Amino acid sequence: MEKACRNCRLIIAQGEKCPLCDKADLTHKWSGYIIVLNAESSELAKKLGIKVNGTYALNIND
């Protein structure tokens, strides 16, 4: 089951640490996602504060 980082919201499939922000604060409780293919030119990525391409959770449910 995929996990999302509570810090940067990156979704990861395996591992116990986020490869983007290097935090171990992961959760299975997330909903919705966005796939960012070009973070530099995406207006939505800019609004969400996403600077690196990847798959991100839209909502972290604690």
Secondary structure, DSSP 8 states (H G I E B T S, - for coil): --EEETTT-BEESS-SS-TTT----EES-EEEEEEES-TTT-HHHHHHT--S-EEEEEEE--
